[in-house]
Every structure is written in C-alpha cells, then in structure tokens.
Amino acid sequence: MRSVGTTFIVSNRRARSNGVVNLPMKIEKSDKLKGLSIITPDIHCDFRGEYVETFNRQRYDFRDDDGRPIEFVEDDISVSRYSVLRGLHGDDKTWKLIQCLYGEFYYVVVDMRSQSPTYLNWESYVLNDRQRKQVLVPAGCANGHLCLSDKCIFSYKQSQYYTGVQTQFTVRWDDPKLNIYWPLRTPIVSERDRGARLL
C-alpha cells in the first residue's frame, strides 16, 4: 500500500505587542495509521529565542488499546550525517515518542500489526529543529529515518528497555510491497538494513 507523505511547515507566528509568541500544545491523530499521533509541544518564543516543553508526564497521558497508560522508561538519540537511512525497525511491545533535536530528517512509520485495520499502511513526515513536531508510534510498527541535513539528531523515548536487535524485526526500506517514497534513491544503510528480507 502507498500513503501520501506529509510535510509539516511552521505556520506564521504572530508576536504579541511585547514580542512574545506562545504556541500551545496540540495533538492530532493519524487517519491512515491506527494509534499514531502527531504532537506539537508547547513553544514559547521571545527576543532571546525559544523555550520548548518536550515532555510532561501529566500532559502526555497516552494509553494503549487496552486503556493502560504508556510509561516511557528509556531515552536515546542517534546522530547521523546526510543521506544516512536507519531502519525500518520495530518490535511488538515498544511505544516510541520521536522528535528531531537538530537538523532535519524524513521519517517513516509502517503498520506491521497483522490484525490492525491499517496493516501495511505507512505515513511519512519531515521533522526538524524548527517546527518541533513529535510522533507517537504504537508498538508493532516499524520506523525509520533518512537524514536530510549535514547532521541530524534523532531523539526517542521508549516504553520498554532496549535489549538488542535480536528482539526487533527489520523491514526493508525499499520493499516493493510497501512502495514507500524516499527523497533519496541511494541512501547510506547498514548491513542489517540492506540485508533485511522482503515481505
């Protein structure tokens, strides 16, 4: 299946008379991939720069399909250079909260839950350090990102402790059955990602 990619662009910011701009938190649910949410965090801007609240346990009150709260237990980052593609990786237990701390990357999520009504659907976003969007990714989905800037920092919170690649599944980034659009045709990929089996 093919999903139309989405690029988020920062809207025009109108400052108050004192030069302060406040952008309130907003949560949008995907209509193409069950359980996926897009979050715009609180952003406060003034003449000094920006202040962003990237996580607040009370306000980020997300729940799984059974109504149980999603508790994040581990924070990780990966740093990549231009044209590096990492993914597509996932497992059946871990929810993730994704954001870009520096630079820009193209981000893809694929629904690998065989019982899901959106099975094999995918969504794509351009995330960067200007619009500060975050993506909440359900367990059972594969995700991957392609660095579009000279350097990018990919940040993710996880609801399970990482125990190694042996507990994950890998989906080929260029699997013809998914037909995912990527901005670059010849990215830099790892041996693991290059050798993943086709669906």
C-alpha positions in Angstrom: 0.0 0.0 0.0 1.1 3.5 -0.6 0.4 6.5 1.7 0.8 10.1 0.6 3.7 11.6 2.5 3.1 14.7 4.7 5.4 17.6 5.2 4.8 19.9 8.2 5.7 23.5 7.8 5.9 26.0 10.6 2.9 28.4 10.4 3.4 32.1 10.6 4.0 33.3 14.1 2.4 36.5 15.2 4.0 38.1 18.2 2.2 40.0 20.9 2.9 43.6 21.4 5.7 42.6 23.9 7.4 40.4 21.3 6.3 37.1 22.9 4.8 34.2 21.0 3.1 31.3 22.7 2.2 28.2 20.7 0.0 25.8 22.8 0.3 22.1 22.7 -1.7 20.3 20.0 -2.3 16.6 19.4 -3.5 15.2 16.1 -4.4 11.6 15.4 -3.4 10.0 12.1 -6.3 8.8 9.9 -4.0 6.5 8.0 -2.3 4.5 10.7 -4.2 3.3 13.8 -2.8 4.7 17.1 -0.3 7.1 15.5 -0.4 10.7 16.9 1.4 13.9 15.9 2.2 16.3 18.8 3.1 20.0 18.6 4.6 20.7 22.0 4.3 24.0 23.9 6.6 26.5 22.3 7.4 29.9 23.9 9.3 32.5 21.8 10.7 35.9 22.6 13.6 38.1 21.7 16.0 35.6 23.4 15.0 32.6 21.4 12.7 29.7 22.2 11.7 27.5 25.1 10.1 24.2 24.4 8.5 21.7 26.7 9.3 18.3 25.1 7.7 16.1 27.7 5.4 16.4 30.7 4.1 13.2 32.3 0.8 14.7 33.2 0.1 16.2 29.8 1.5 13.4 27.8 -1.1 11.0 29.1 -1.3 8.4 26.3 -2.9 5.0 26.6 -2.7 1.7 24.6 -5.6 -0.1 23.0 -6.4 -1.7 26.4 -6.6 1.6 28.2 -3.3 1.1 30.0 -1.1 4.2 30.4 2.1 4.3 28.3 5.1 4.8 30.6 8.4 5.8 29.0 11.4 4.2 30.6 14.4 5.0 28.3 15.6 7.9 26.3 18.0 7.5 23.3 19.4 9.6 20.5 21.2 8.7 17.2 23.3 11.1 15.3 23.5 10.7 11.5 25.1 12.5 8.6 23.5 13.5 5.3 21.9 10.6 3.3 22.1 8.0 6.2 19.0 5.9 6.4 18.3 4.0 9.6 15.5 1.4 9.6 12.9 0.2 9.2 12.9 -1.3 12.8 10.4 -2.2 15.4 9.0 -4.7 17.9 5.7 -5.8 19.3 5.9 -4.2 22.7 7.6 -0.8 22.5 5.8 2.6 22.0 8.1 5.4 20.9 7.9 9.2 21.1 10.1 10.6 18.3 11.4 14.1 17.7 14.3 15.9 15.9 16.6 17.8 18.2 18.9 19.1 15.5 18.8 19.3 11.7 16.2 17.6 9.6 15.1 14.1 8.7 12.5 12.3 6.7 10.6 10.0 9.0 8.5 6.9 8.0 6.2 4.7 10.1 4.8 1.4 8.8 2.0 -0.6 10.5 3.3 -4.1 10.9 0.4 -5.3 13.1 -1.3 -8.1 11.1 -4.6 -7.7 13.0 -4.7 -3.9 12.5 -7.2 -2.3 10.1 -4.3 -0.2 8.8 -1.9 -3.1 8.3 1.0 -2.2 5.9 -0.1 1.4 5.6 2.6 3.9 6.1 2.9 7.6 7.0 5.8 10.0 6.4 6.8 13.3 7.9 9.7 15.8 7.7 10.8 16.5 11.2 13.3 19.3 12.1 14.5 21.5 14.9 12.3 24.4 13.7 8.7 23.1 13.9 9.4 20.7 16.8 6.8 18.2 15.8 6.8 14.9 17.7 5.4 11.5 16.6 3.9 8.9 19.0 4.5 5.5 17.4 2.4 2.4 18.6 4.0 -0.9 19.4 4.1 -3.2 16.4 5.0 -0.5 13.9 8.3 -0.2 12.1 10.0 3.1 11.8 13.0 4.6 10.0 14.5 8.0 9.2 16.6 9.5 6.5 18.9 12.4 7.3 18.3 15.4 5.1 20.7 17.9 6.7 24.5 17.8 7.1 23.9 16.3 10.5 20.7 15.3 12.4 19.9 14.2 15.9 17.1 11.7 16.2 15.6 11.5 19.7 13.2 8.9 21.0 11.6 7.9 24.3 10.8 4.2 24.6 8.2 2.3 26.8 10.4 -0.7 27.0 14.1 -1.1 27.8 16.2 -1.8 24.7 17.7 -5.3 24.8 19.3 -5.7 21.4 18.5 -6.2 17.7 17.6 -9.8 18.4 14.3 -8.7 19.9 13.4 -6.5 16.9 12.1 -7.0 13.4 13.6 -5.3 10.4 11.7 -4.3 7.3 13.5 -3.4 4.0 13.3 0.3 3.5 12.8 -0.2 -0.3 10.4 -3.2 -0.1 8.3 -3.0 -3.3 5.2 -4.3 -1.5 5.2 -1.2 0.7 6.3 1.2 -2.1 7.5 3.8 0.3 8.6 7.1 -1.2 12.0 8.3 -0.1 13.6 11.6 -1.1 16.9 9.9 -1.9 17.2 6.7 -4.0 20.7 5.7 -2.9 20.9 6.3 0.9 23.7 5.0 3.1 22.4 2.0 5.0 23.8 -0.6 7.4 24.4 -4.2 6.5 21.5 -5.2 8.7 19.1 -2.9 6.9 20.4 -3.8 3.4 20.0 -7.5 4.1 16.5 -7.5 5.6 14.1 -9.9 4.0 11.3 -8.7 1.7 7.7 -9.1 2.8 
